[in-house]
Amino acid sequence: MVELGRNWGQNIPGHVRAMMDSFSALLADSPKDGVEVIRDIAYASHPRQQLDVFRSGGAGSLPVVIFVHGGAFVDGDRNRTAEVYSNVLYYFARNGVVGVNIEYRLAPGHRYPSGSQDVALAVRWLRENIAQHGGDPERIFLVGHSAGAAHAGSYAYDRRLQPASGPGVAGLVVLSGRVRAEMLPENPNARKVEAYYGADPAVLEDCSAVTHVSADSVPTMIAVAEYENPLLDVHCAELFHRLAAAKRRAPRMVWLAGHNHTSIIAHFNTAEERLGREILDFIRLGR
């Protein structure tokens, strides 16, 4: 992380691979005892509409985290490696939260709003079924990373993508989220954004999660790394401002020194717990 640091943006694909390799080796020895994993549960009919449930067997009705992985809209898998992204759900399961790792459909075959529609379908499945796994359907929290935060954020904020009863979630955690859809020259993934949203500026504005923030938006926590993919920290700062202005109270915000766009997720279930503890506190307090 120190070696890549300020050079993160110069070779993002190569640096992501380096982080995935390094953290996968580290996480191979991370604590997993006592966590039961039920894999490949279909929440809808498409082959990618599947989820895994991580539970520790704790008594009672526990809060639930749904993790929505990134991948720049056209790539990604809930098992990016044998260890990443399941490390996120192992961490929460070990700390008294039922963890759910979801897969969703990808562009260009499935364009906006398919990702958010899949989040909606997963939430509906969980509200109907998670009690069987020890989870509380009234305490479901979305945690989205990168493009996954775009999907989760659009679902959580945009009423057009929700059922009439509302989003059905108790809160949203945005981690290094692409909460604004744009194709600016600084954006190294502009063509991938286009593959999902198209290129019409009016559509990009209308589809951006930040556009739909209001005083009634679900409680939100935001976290960014010191070394981000270009503009993602800027978009998250915009989300922070819009939420604060709408709710007249600043949301919880974490800036992780030394971390990058990949390590902000890959470090879960290691000895470093600052971000994990912040999210657990957000879940406990609901703000």
DRENDO-1510 file (C-alpha; in Angstrom, 1 decimal, always signed):
<recs>
REC; n; res; u; v; w
REC; 1; MET; +0.0; +0.0; +0.0 .
REC; 2; VAL; +2.8; +2.4; +0.8 .
REC; 3; GLU; +4.7; +1.5; -2.4 .
REC; 4; LEU; +1.6; +2.1; -4.6 .
REC; 5; GLY; +0.3; +5.1; -2.7 .
REC; 6; ARG; +0.5; +8.3; -4.7 .
REC; 7; ASN; +1.0; +6.3; -7.9 .
REC; 8; TRP; -2.4; +4.6; -7.6 .
REC; 9; GLY; -4.0; +6.3; -10.6 .
REC; 10; GLN; -1.1; +5.6; -13.0 .
REC; 11; ASN; -1.9; +1.9; -13.4 .
REC; 12; ILE; -5.2; +1.1; -11.7 .
REC; 13; PRO; -5.7; -2.4; -13.2 .
REC; 14; GLY; -2.2; -3.4; -12.3 .
REC; 15; HIS; -2.4; -2.0; -8.8 .
REC; 16; VAL; -5.8; -3.6; -8.2 .
REC; 17; ARG; -4.2; -7.0; -9.2 .
REC; 18; ALA; -1.3; -6.4; -6.8 .
REC; 19; MET; -3.7; -5.6; -3.9 .
REC; 20; MET; -5.9; -8.6; -4.7 .
REC; 21; ASP; -2.9; -10.9; -4.7 .
REC; 22; SER; -1.4; -9.5; -1.5 .
REC; 23; PHE; -4.6; -9.4; +0.5 .
REC; 24; SER; -5.7; -12.8; -0.7 .
REC; 25; ALA; -2.5; -14.3; +0.7 .
REC; 26; LEU; -3.0; -12.5; +3.9 .
REC; 27; LEU; -6.7; -13.3; +4.2 .
REC; 28; ALA; -6.1; -17.0; +3.7 .
REC; 29; ASP; -5.1; -17.1; +7.4 .
REC; 30; SER; -7.8; -14.7; +8.6 .
REC; 31; PRO; -10.3; -15.9; +11.3 .
REC; 32; LYS; -13.3; -17.8; +9.9 .
REC; 33; ASP; -14.1; -20.3; +12.7 .
REC; 34; GLY; -17.7; -20.4; +13.8 .
REC; 35; VAL; -19.1; -18.9; +10.6 .
REC; 36; GLU; -21.4; -21.0; +8.5 .
REC; 37; VAL; -21.8; -20.1; +4.8 .
REC; 38; ILE; -24.8; -21.0; +2.7 .
REC; 39; ARG; -23.8; -20.4; -0.9 .
REC; 40; ASP; -25.4; -20.0; -4.3 .
REC; 41; ILE; -29.0; -19.1; -3.2 .
REC; 42; ALA; -31.0; -17.8; -6.1 .
REC; 43; TYR; -32.9; -14.6; -5.4 .
REC; 44; ALA; -34.3; -14.4; -9.0 .
REC; 45; SER; -34.0; -16.3; -12.2 .
REC; 46; HIS; -30.9; -15.0; -14.0 .
REC; 47; PRO; -27.7; -17.1; -13.3 .
REC; 48; ARG; -26.0; -14.1; -11.7 .
REC; 49; GLN; -28.9; -13.3; -9.4 .
REC; 50; GLN; -27.5; -15.3; -6.6 .
REC; 51; LEU; -26.3; -14.6; -3.0 .
REC; 52; ASP; -24.3; -16.2; -0.2 .
REC; 53; VAL; -25.3; -16.0; +3.5 .
REC; 54; PHE; -22.7; -15.8; +6.2 .
REC; 55; ARG; -23.9; -16.4; +9.8 .
REC; 56; SER; -22.3; -17.1; +13.1 .
REC; 57; GLY; -25.2; -18.9; +14.7 .
REC; 58; GLY; -25.8; -16.2; +17.3 .
REC; 59; ALA; -29.1; -16.3; +19.1 .
REC; 60; GLY; -31.9; -13.9; +18.3 .
REC; 61; SER; -32.8; -11.7; +15.4 .
REC; 62; LEU; -29.5; -10.1; +14.2 .
REC; 63; PRO; -28.9; -7.1; +11.9 .
REC; 64; VAL; -28.1; -7.9; +8.3 .
REC; 65; VAL; -25.5; -6.5; +5.9 .
REC; 66; ILE; -26.0; -6.9; +2.1 .
REC; 67; PHE; -22.6; -6.3; +0.3 .
REC; 68; VAL; -22.8; -5.1; -3.3 .
REC; 69; HIS; -19.3; -5.5; -4.9 .
REC; 70; GLY; -17.7; -3.2; -7.5 .
REC; 71; GLY; -16.4; -3.8; -11.0 .
REC; 72; ALA; -17.0; -0.7; -13.0 .
REC; 73; PHE; -20.5; -1.9; -14.2 .
REC; 74; VAL; -19.1; -4.4; -16.7 .
REC; 75; ASP; -17.0; -6.7; -14.5 .
REC; 76; GLY; -16.8; -8.2; -11.1 .
REC; 77; ASP; -17.9; -11.3; -9.1 .
REC; 78; ARG; -19.0; -11.7; -5.5 .
REC; 79; ASN; -15.9; -14.0; -5.2 .
REC; 80; ARG; -13.3; -11.8; -6.8 .
REC; 81; THR; -10.7; -14.2; -5.4 .
REC; 82; ALA; -11.1; -17.2; -3.1 .
REC; 83; GLU; -10.8; -14.6; -0.2 .
REC; 84; VAL; -12.0; -11.3; -1.5 .
REC; 85; TYR; -15.0; -10.2; -1.2 .
REC; 86; SER; -16.1; -12.9; +1.2 .
REC; 87; ASN; -13.7; -11.4; +3.8 .
REC; 88; VAL; -16.2; -8.5; +4.2 .
REC; 89; LEU; -19.0; -10.9; +5.2 .
REC; 90; TYR; -16.8; -13.1; +7.4 .
REC; 91; TYR; -16.0; -9.9; +9.3 .
REC; 92; PHE; -19.6; -9.0; +9.9 .
REC; 93; ALA; -20.7; -12.5; +10.7 .
REC; 94; ARG; -17.9; -12.8; +13.3 .
REC; 95; ASN; -19.3; -9.5; +14.9 .
REC; 96; GLY; -22.9; -10.5; +15.3 .
REC; 97; VAL; -24.3; -9.5; +11.9 .
REC; 98; VAL; -25.7; -11.8; +9.3 .
REC; 99; GLY; -23.7; -11.1; +6.1 .
REC; 100; VAL; -25.1; -11.5; +2.6 .
REC; 101; ASN; -22.8; -11.3; -0.5 .
REC; 102; ILE; -24.8; -10.7; -3.7 .
REC; 103; GLU; -24.2; -11.0; -7.4 .
REC; 104; TYR; -25.9; -8.9; -10.0 .
REC; 105; ARG; -26.2; -8.6; -13.8 .
REC; 106; LEU; -23.6; -6.7; -15.7 .
REC; 107; ALA; -23.4; -4.3; -18.7 .
REC; 108; PRO; -23.4; -4.1; -21.6 .
REC; 109; GLY; -25.9; -6.9; -21.7 .
REC; 110; HIS; -27.8; -5.4; -18.8 .
REC; 111; ARG; -27.9; -1.6; -18.6 .
REC; 112; TYR; -29.3; +0.9; -16.1 .
REC; 113; PRO; -31.2; +0.3; -13.9 .
REC; 114; SER; -30.6; -3.5; -13.9 .
REC; 115; GLY; -28.0; -3.3; -11.1 .
REC; 116; SER; -30.4; -1.4; -8.8 .
REC; 117; GLN; -33.3; -3.7; -9.8 .
REC; 118; ASP; -31.2; -6.6; -8.7 .
REC; 119; VAL; -30.5; -4.9; -5.3 .
REC; 120; ALA; -34.3; -4.5; -5.0 .
REC; 121; LEU; -34.9; -8.1; -5.8 .
REC; 122; ALA; -32.2; -9.2; -3.2 .
REC; 123; VAL; -33.8; -6.9; -0.6 .
REC; 124; ARG; -37.2; -8.4; -1.2 .
REC; 125; TRP; -35.8; -11.9; -1.0 .
REC; 126; LEU; -34.1; -11.1; +2.3 .
REC; 127; ARG; -37.2; -9.5; +3.8 .
REC; 128; GLU; -39.1; -12.6; +3.1 .
REC; 129; ASN; -36.4; -15.2; +4.0 .
REC; 130; ILE; -33.6; -13.8; +6.2 .
REC; 131; ALA; -35.4; -14.6; +9.5 .
REC; 132; GLN; -34.8; -18.3; +8.6 .
REC; 133; HIS; -31.0; -17.5; +8.9 .
REC; 134; GLY; -31.2; -15.5; +12.1 .
REC; 135; GLY; -31.5; -12.1; +10.5 .
REC; 136; ASP; -33.9; -9.3; +11.3 .
REC; 137; PRO; -35.8; -8.1; +8.1 .
REC; 138; GLU; -36.3; -4.7; +9.7 .
REC; 139; ARG; -32.6; -4.1; +10.1 .
REC; 140; ILE; -31.1; -4.7; +6.7 .
REC; 141; PHE; -28.2; -2.4; +5.8 .
REC; 142; LEU; -26.8; -2.0; +2.3 .
REC; 143; VAL; -23.0; -1.8; +1.9 .
REC; 144; GLY; -21.8; -0.9; -1.6 .
REC; 145; HIS; -18.3; -0.5; -3.0 .
REC; 146; SER; -17.5; +1.5; -6.2 .
REC; 147; ALA; -20.0; +0.6; -8.9 .
REC; 148; GLY; -21.8; -1.5; -6.3 .
REC; 149; ALA; -22.4; +1.7; -4.3 .
REC; 150; ALA; -23.9; +3.3; -7.5 .
REC; 151; HIS; -26.4; +0.4; -7.6 .
REC; 152; ALA; -27.1; +0.4; -3.9 .
REC; 153; GLY; -27.3; +4.2; -3.7 .
REC; 154; SER; -29.7; +4.6; -6.6 .
REC; 155; TYR; -32.0; +2.0; -5.1 .
REC; 156; ALA; -31.8; +3.5; -1.6 .
REC; 157; TYR; -32.4; +7.1; -2.8 .
REC; 158; ASP; -34.5; +7.0; -6.0 .
REC; 159; ARG; -38.1; +6.2; -5.2 .
REC; 160; ARG; -38.7; +5.2; -8.9 .
REC; 161; LEU; -36.6; +2.1; -8.2 .
REC; 162; GLN; -38.3; +1.1; -4.9 .
REC; 163; PRO; -41.5; -0.7; -4.1 .
REC; 164; ALA; -44.4; +1.5; -3.0 .
REC; 165; SER; -43.6; +0.7; +0.6 .
REC; 166; GLY; -40.1; +2.2; +0.3 .
REC; 167; PRO; -36.6; +0.8; +0.1 .
REC; 168; GLY; -37.0; -1.6; +3.0 .
REC; 169; VAL; -33.5; -1.0; +4.4 .
REC; 170; ALA; -32.4; +0.6; +7.6 .
REC; 171; GLY; -29.3; +2.3; +6.2 .
REC; 172; LEU; -26.7; +2.6; +3.5 .
REC; 173; VAL; -22.9; +2.5; +3.6 .
REC; 174; VAL; -21.2; +4.0; +0.6 .
REC; 175; LEU; -17.5; +2.9; +0.2 .
REC; 176; SER; -15.5; +4.6; -2.5 .
REC; 177; GLY; -18.8; +4.9; -4.4 .
REC; 178; ARG; -19.4; +6.1; -8.0 .
REC; 179; VAL; -22.5; +7.9; -6.8 .
REC; 180; ARG; -22.3; +10.3; -9.7 .
REC; 181; ALA; -22.5; +8.9; -13.3 .
REC; 182; GLU; -20.2; +10.9; -15.5 .
REC; 183; MET; -17.8; +10.5; -18.4 .
REC; 184; LEU; -15.3; +13.2; -17.6 .
REC; 185; PRO; -11.7; +13.0; -19.1 .
REC; 186; GLU; -10.3; +12.3; -15.6 .
REC; 187; ASN; -12.5; +9.2; -15.2 .
REC; 188; PRO; -10.4; +6.2; -16.4 .
REC; 189; ASN; -13.6; +4.1; -16.5 .
REC; 190; ALA; -15.7; +6.5; -18.6 .
REC; 191; ARG; -16.3; +4.0; -21.4 .
REC; 192; LYS; -17.6; +1.5; -18.8 .
REC; 193; VAL; -19.9; +4.1; -17.3 .
REC; 194; GLU; -21.2; +4.6; -20.9 .
REC; 195; ALA; -21.8; +0.9; -21.3 .
REC; 196; TYR; -24.2; +0.9; -18.4 .
REC; 197; TYR; -25.8; +4.4; -18.5 .
REC; 198; GLY; -25.3; +5.6; -22.0 .
REC; 199; ALA; -23.7; +9.0; -22.9 .
REC; 200; ASP; -26.6; +11.5; -22.7 .
REC; 201; PRO; -25.7; +14.1; -20.1 .
REC; 202; ALA; -29.3; +14.5; -19.0 .
REC; 203; VAL; -29.7; +10.8; -18.4 .
REC; 204; LEU; -26.4; +10.6; -16.5 .
REC; 205; GLU; -27.6; +13.4; -14.2 .
REC; 206; ASP; -31.0; +11.7; -13.7 .
REC; 207; CYS; -29.5; +8.3; -13.0 .
REC; 208; SER; -26.9; +9.5; -10.5 .
REC; 209; ALA; -27.6; +8.5; -6.9 .
REC; 210; VAL; -26.6; +11.9; -5.6 .
REC; 211; THR; -29.4; +13.5; -7.6 .
REC; 212; HIS; -32.1; +11.8; -5.6 .
REC; 213; VAL; -30.9; +12.6; -2.0 .
REC; 214; SER; -33.6; +14.2; +0.1 .
REC; 215; ALA; -34.4; +14.9; +3.8 .
REC; 216; ASP; -36.2; +11.5; +3.8 .
REC; 217; SER; -33.2; +9.6; +2.5 .
REC; 218; VAL; -32.2; +6.5; +4.5 .
REC; 219; PRO; -29.4; +7.0; +7.1 .
REC; 220; THR; -26.1; +7.0; +5.3 .
REC; 221; MET; -22.4; +6.5; +6.1 .
REC; 222; ILE; -19.7; +7.3; +3.7 .
REC; 223; ALA; -16.0; +6.2; +3.5 .
REC; 224; VAL; -13.2; +6.9; +1.1 .
REC; 225; ALA; -9.6; +6.0; +0.8 .
REC; 226; GLU; -6.7; +8.4; +0.7 .
REC; 227; TYR; -5.7; +7.0; -2.8 .
REC; 228; GLU; -8.9; +6.7; -4.8 .
REC; 229; ASN; -9.7; +6.0; -8.4 .
REC; 230; PRO; -9.9; +9.6; -9.9 .
REC; 231; LEU; -13.1; +11.5; -8.9 .
REC; 232; LEU; -14.6; +8.9; -6.6 .
REC; 233; ASP; -13.6; +10.8; -3.5 .
REC; 234; VAL; -15.0; +14.0; -5.1 .
REC; 235; HIS; -18.4; +12.3; -5.8 .
REC; 236; CYS; -18.5; +11.0; -2.2 .
REC; 237; ALA; -17.8; +14.5; -0.9 .
REC; 238; GLU; -20.7; +15.8; -3.0 .
REC; 239; LEU; -22.9; +13.1; -1.5 .
REC; 240; PHE; -21.8; +14.1; +2.0 .
REC; 241; HIS; -22.7; +17.8; +1.2 .
REC; 242; ARG; -26.0; +17.0; -0.3 .
REC; 243; LEU; -27.0; +14.7; +2.6 .
REC; 244; ALA; -25.9; +17.3; +5.2 .
REC; 245; ALA; -27.8; +20.1; +3.4 .
REC; 246; ALA; -31.0; +18.0; +3.0 .
REC; 247; LYS; -31.0; +16.6; +6.5 .
REC; 248; ARG; -29.5; +19.6; +8.3 .
REC; 249; ARG; -27.0; +17.2; +9.9 .
REC; 250; ALA; -23.8; +15.8; +8.5 .
REC; 251; PRO; -23.7; +12.1; +7.9 .
REC; 252; ARG; -21.0; +9.8; +9.3 .
REC; 253; MET; -17.8; +10.1; +7.2 .
REC; 254; VAL; -14.5; +8.2; +7.3 .
REC; 255; TRP; -11.3; +9.0; +5.5 .
REC; 256; LEU; -8.8; +6.1; +5.6 .
REC; 257; ALA; -5.2; +7.3; +5.5 .
REC; 258; GLY; -2.9; +5.1; +3.5 .
REC; 259; HIS; -5.6; +3.1; +1.9 .
REC; 260; ASN; -6.5; +2.8; -1.7 .
REC; 261; HIS; -9.6; +2.0; -3.7 .
REC; 262; THR; -9.0; -1.8; -3.4 .
REC; 263; SER; -7.6; -2.0; +0.1 .
REC; 264; ILE; -10.6; -0.2; +1.6 .
REC; 265; ILE; -12.5; -3.4; +1.0 .
REC; 266; ALA; -9.7; -6.0; +0.9 .
REC; 267; HIS; -8.5; -5.2; +4.5 .
REC; 268; PHE; -11.8; -6.4; +6.2 .
REC; 269; ASN; -11.2; -9.3; +8.5 .
REC; 270; THR; -7.6; -8.5; +9.1 .
REC; 271; ALA; -6.2; -7.0; +12.3 .
REC; 272; GLU; -7.1; -3.4; +11.2 .
REC; 273; GLU; -10.7; -2.7; +12.3 .
REC; 274; ARG; -11.2; +1.0; +12.2 .
REC; 275; LEU; -13.6; +1.0; +9.2 .
REC; 276; GLY; -15.3; -2.2; +10.4 .
REC; 277; ARG; -15.9; -0.8; +13.8 .
REC; 278; GLU; -17.3; +2.5; +12.4 .
REC; 279; ILE; -19.8; +0.5; +10.3 .
REC; 280; LEU; -20.8; -1.7; +13.3 .
REC; 281; ASP; -21.4; +1.5; +15.3 .
REC; 282; PHE; -23.5; +2.9; +12.4 .
REC; 283; ILE; -25.5; -0.3; +12.4 .
REC; 284; ARG; -26.0; -0.2; +16.2 .
REC; 285; LEU; -27.0; +3.5; +16.3 .
REC; 286; GLY; -28.8; +3.7; +13.0 .
REC; 287; ARG; -26.8; +6.9; +12.1 .
</recs>
